[in-house]
């Protein structure tokens, strides 16, 4: 939940104190390969590509409202919103399952001319979208990695359900709060037979209907039930405080429950027929390390996957969207040493992305092979951000540069960062001493 809110926060901010912007020229904005019209060019600030707020927000299905009197912008998606005020380093978050709260920003909210711009990389770092700048095109892709999409949309039924239950949710309407709690905490999931992309979740005295939309799990209906017998209350349509559009369901369910109290953990699987009759299938109990029963398989015996919603097509074989390389626009250093180090880091990551061992070792202190493990065949890098240039430390005589990157390993893509530490060798030349 907070990852989406963090995106909405950063939609309104750019790096503070940066007065030098370079226009990136005409550009194209695409979401899942579909072109989106943009009325302003991106800008480049301190090695970051920033794209216009309105174009990005509308492309992602979010709305932006500007209050000129209050100097405030409100960004809204689903029932969730973030209010930001120009010049302040806080944002007010509303509409989640948690009470409204203020969150701190790294820099004050800023405007460039009459427009607010989006730091491109925050789309992936906080919202989960895969976003990249390539040539004259900004590409925004599904928040789900290729491996996750493969399991969720086209994988075995049990594995897809297991993954679906782990994903955070968003709310199409203001979220209902749980009003009753008990010592035995539990949550129950009801999947329509043959499906993994729609389910009911009962937690405490609250029941929620969840649907996957554009890669996100979205709660579209909620109600309160009696917690003492929540499942039976739901099956008998005995609920109150209904919010949203009640789903039309007329068939049986696979039911999975997880609960615990003290040292006991219990997982149960049940079959619920269209008349609401419950038949136990399996119970897996762990009491302080003592196990009984069999681990859950997340599906009914003989159940076959048959989704009631349209499934996205699998990615074409042999045409993955991940491409190794460097998409960072490096700025000029503030002095000769910083400029030299930035160019050194640039050469280092270009060689690393290209798996050019000779060029890579040429940037390393004493030409050592101690970082060759980064060049292994199973790992690919796409360097995306110049995140920070730390001031030169006269005591250690080191200069640190933090670089953000996407790493692909075993078919999975993750985002992280490395700190490249530069130091002068005996000949007085800058070299990379460590990569942490």
C-alpha positions, -999 to 999 in steps of 0.1 A, spaced: 0 0 0 26 25 10 47 18 -21 18 32 -42 14 62 -19 51 69 -21 48 71 -59 19 96 -56 41 116 -33 70 118 -57 48 125 -87 49 161 -73 85 165 -66 118 171 -84 153 175 -70 154 206 -49 182 231 -55 187 221 -91 185 252 -113 202 237 -143 178 218 -165 185 205 -199 156 199 -223 156 163 -236 138 173 -267 107 159 -283 97 126 -268 72 97 -268 55 83 -238 43 47 -239 24 26 -214 25 -11 -221 35 -2 -256 6 21 -263 16 57 -272 3 85 -249 3 121 -260 26 144 -240 25 182 -243 59 189 -228 94 175 -232 113 158 -204 141 176 -186 174 163 -173 186 174 -139 218 161 -122 217 129 -143 180 122 -138 153 122 -165 122 140 -153 89 137 -173 58 160 -170 34 152 -142 1 155 -160 12 133 -189 25 106 -165 -4 107 -141 -31 105 -168 -12 76 -185 -13 57 -152 -49 64 -146 -43 90 -118 -58 125 -116 -41 157 -107 -59 187 -92 -41 220 -87 -52 246 -61 -34 279 -70 -46 297 -39 -32 271 -15 -3 264 -39 -12 227 -34 -15 197 -57 -36 166 -50 -29 134 -69 -56 107 -67 -58 71 -79 -87 48 -68 -98 61 -34 -63 70 -24 -48 105 -26 -18 125 -16 -18 163 -10 14 182 -15 22 219 -10 49 237 -30 78 245 -7 70 219 20 88 186 27 57 167 39 27 151 22 -7 142 35 -18 107 27 -55 98 26 -78 69 17 -58 38 25 -67 12 51 -47 32 76 -57 65 91 -46 97 72 -10 105 80 18 128 70 49 115 55 83 132 51 98 140 16 135 141 8 131 175 -8 105 202 -9 77 201 -35 88 222 -65 77 235 -98 97 242 -130 80 271 -148 43 263 -149 47 225 -147 54 199 -122 77 170 -133 80 134 -124 114 117 -116 112 88 -140 129 62 -118 105 67 -89 78 51 -111 95 18 -106 112 23 -72 79 32 -54 49 22 -76 65 -9 -90 62 1 -127 91 -7 -149 101 26 -164 130 35 -186 142 62 -210 153 49 -244 163 72 -272 133 96 -275 108 73 -257 98 69 -221 85 33 -216 63 25 -186 55 -12 -183 35 -34 -159 45 -33 -122 48 -71 -124 80 -86 -135 79 -111 -164 84 -141 -141 56 -128 -118 32 -123 -147 40 -158 -160 30 -174 -126 1 -151 -119 -16 -151 -153 -5 -184 -169 9 -205 -141 -5 -235 -123 -36 -227 -103 -22 -233 -69 10 -213 -75 -10 -184 -89 -33 -183 -59 -3 -185 -35 13 -155 -52 -20 -136 -54 -25 -138 -17 9 -123 -10 3 -91 -30 -7 -59 -14 -41 -43 -22 -55 -9 -32 -91 4 -25 -115 15 -52 -137 30 -24 -127 43 11 -115 13 30 -136 -2 58 -118 -6 91 -119 -37 112 -139 -30 144 -135 -63 163 -104 -82 171 -98 -116 189 -69 -135 204 -70 -160 176 -59 -139 145 -69 -154 111 -76 -146 75 -96 -166 51 -94 -165 13 -123 -178 -10 -114 -183 -46 -142 -191 -71 -135 -226 -85 -109 -225 -112 -98 -189 -106 -68 -171 -91 -74 -135 -102 -105 -128 -81 -110 -137 -45 -128 -129 -12 -108 -122 19 -123 -123 54 -101 -107 81 -116 -101 115 -151 -87 109 -144 -74 74 -149 -92 41 -133 -78 9 -137 -87 -28 -104 -84 -47 -99 -82 -84 -67 -79 -104 -67 -48 -127 -38 -38 -148 -13 -57 -126 -28 -44 -92 -49 -62 -67 -79 -38 -61 -106 -41 -35 -139 -33 -52 -164 -43 -25 -164 -46 13 -187 -53 41 -188 -61 79 -198 -94 93 -200 -110 127 -164 -120 135 -175 -149 158 -187 -168 127 -175 -146 98 -174 -173 71 -210 -185 78 -222 -150 81 -209 -142 46 -222 -174 30 -256 -165 44 -254 -129 31 -256 -115 66 -235 -84 63 -237 -47 69 -219 -14 61 -217 -25 24 -193 -4 2 -189 -8 -35 -205 -31 -60 -213 -66 -47 -198 -93 -69 -221 -117 -87 -211 -152 -75 -231 -183 -81 -206 -212 -78 -184 -230 -53 -152 -219 -37 -118 -232 -28 -112 -219 8 -78 -213 24 -74 -201 60 -43 -191 80 -45 -184 117 -23 -182 148 -23 -176 185 7 -181 208 30 -209 194 3 -225 172 0 -219 135 -27 -235 114 -35 -236 77 -67 -252 66 -82 -260 31 -119 -265 25 -143 -270 -4 -175 -248 -4 -202 -259 -28 -227 -235 -45 -252 -241 -16 -227 -230 10 -219 -264 24 -184 -267 37 -163 -299 34 -128 -300 50 -99 -311 28 -67 -306 47 -53 -291 79 -17 -283 85 -8 -274 121 25 -263 136 25 -262 174 59 -250 186 76 -271 159 54 -301 162 38 -307 127 6 -325 118 -11 -328 85 1 -320 50 13 -286 36 -15 -268 16 -16 -272 -22 -39 -242 -27 -64 -259 -49 -92 -285 -48 -85 -321 -58 -88 -323 -96 -95 -286 -99 -85 -271 -133 -77 -234 -139 -104 -216 -159 -104 -178 -153 -136 -158 -157 -116 -128 -168 -95 -122 -199 -58 -131 -193 -30 -110 -207 -11 -127 -235 23 -142 -224 54 -122 -235 67 -134 -268 94 -160 -265 129 -147 -269 118 -110 -267 122 -99 -231 118 -62 -223 149 -61 -202 179 -47 -221 213 -43 -204 230 -10 -207 234 25 -193 206 51 -196 222 78 -173 229 113 -185 260 123 -165 264 160 -155 296 179 -154 315 176 -122 318 207 -100 356 205 -102 383 185 -122 385 156 -97 347 151 -96 345 153 -134 373 126 -137 356 103 -112 322 106 -129 337 97 -162 355 68 -145 323 55 -130 306 59 -164 333 38 -181 331 12 -153 293 6 -155 294 7 -193 320 -21 -192 300 -39 -166 268 -38 -186 286 -50 -217 306 -77 -197 338 -62 -211 363 -77 -187 393 -58 -200 376 -24 -200 361 -32 -165 395 -41 -150 411 -10 -164 389 11 -141 397 -9 -110 425 -1 -85 456 -21 -94 436 -37 -122 425 -65 -98 401 -92 -106 382 -90 -72 351 -77 -88 349 -101 -117 320 -119 -100 298 -90 -112 305 -102 -147 291 -137 -144 269 -149 -173 237 -153 -152 235 -116 -142 227 -86 -164 227 -50 -154 208 -19 -166 222 12 -149 194 38 -146 202 66 -120 229 88 -108 215 88 -72 241 108 -54 276 123 -55 290 125 -20 315 153 -11 351 144 -13 364 132 21 399 147 27 406 123 55 401 91 36 408 108 2 378 90 -13 349 101 -34 317 81 -35 291 79 -63 258 60 -58 243 45 -89 209 29 -92 204 -1 -114 181 -29 -125 196 -64 -121 182 -94 -140 191 -128 -125 174 -161 -129 146 -144 -149 138 -120 -121 144 -82 -123 150 -62 -91 161 -26 -85 189 -17 -62 220 6 -60 258 4 -56 282 29 -41 313 32 -63 342 45 -42 371 61 -61 406 68 -48 439 78 -64 465 51 -70 502 55 -65 505 72 -99 479 98 -89 451 85 -112 416 79 -100 405 43 -98 375 24 -84 386 9 -50 353 -6 -40 317 -14 -52 293 -19 -23 
